[in-house]
Amino acid sequence: MLRRCMDILSECKSIWPLASRWYDILENNAKVHKTGPTKEGSMSDSVSFSADPPSPARGCDDDN
């Protein structure tokens, strides 16, 4: 997928100046992350949710 995106941006460099910048950013990012994905910032860092939703808070629309 990355290679395809870079190919498209490479073709567009001459007619779309922003494509050149995006290509360079993707190329640099690919060099830095050659070792593969890490768990840093993954969904596994999120809070585990229980199956039971919290009880609704009492608000202004209560009949009390």
N, C-alpha and C positions, 0 to 999 in steps of 0.2 A: 504494500500500500504506500509506504514511504517512497519507494523507488518510482512508483507511478506518479505520485504528486510532484516529485522533483523533476520528472521528465516533462510533465505539463508546464511547470513553472519555467523550466529551461527553454521550452519552445516559445513562451510568452515574453521572455526577458526583453527582446528588442522592441516590442510594441507596448509593453506595460511595465513602467519603471518599478512599481511596487513588487512585481514578480521576482525581480532580481534580489531585492532585500529579503523576501520570504525564502527564496532558494538558499541564500547564504545562511540564514538562521537555521533552516532545516538541516543543511549540510553540517554546520558546526554542532548542532544538537546531536546528530547521528554519530559524529566522531566521539563526542563526550560519553554517549550512552551505548557504546558498542558491546558492553558486557551483558546487556539485556535489561529487562525491566526489574525494578526493585520494589520492595514492599512499601517504601516510603511514600506516604500520601495515598495509600490505597484504601479501598473501602473497608478493609479489615481493621483499620484504625478507628472506625466509627463505634458509637455506643451500640450495644446490643439492645434490641427492642423486645419487649415482652409481647405475647400474643394478646393480652388483655389491654384494651385502650384505657387511658386514664378516665376517671369519672368526670363528667362535664362540670365546669365551674359554675357556681351560682352567679347569675348576672342580673341585669336590670329587668329582664323580661320575665322574671319569676313572679308567681302570683302571691307572694307573701306581702 
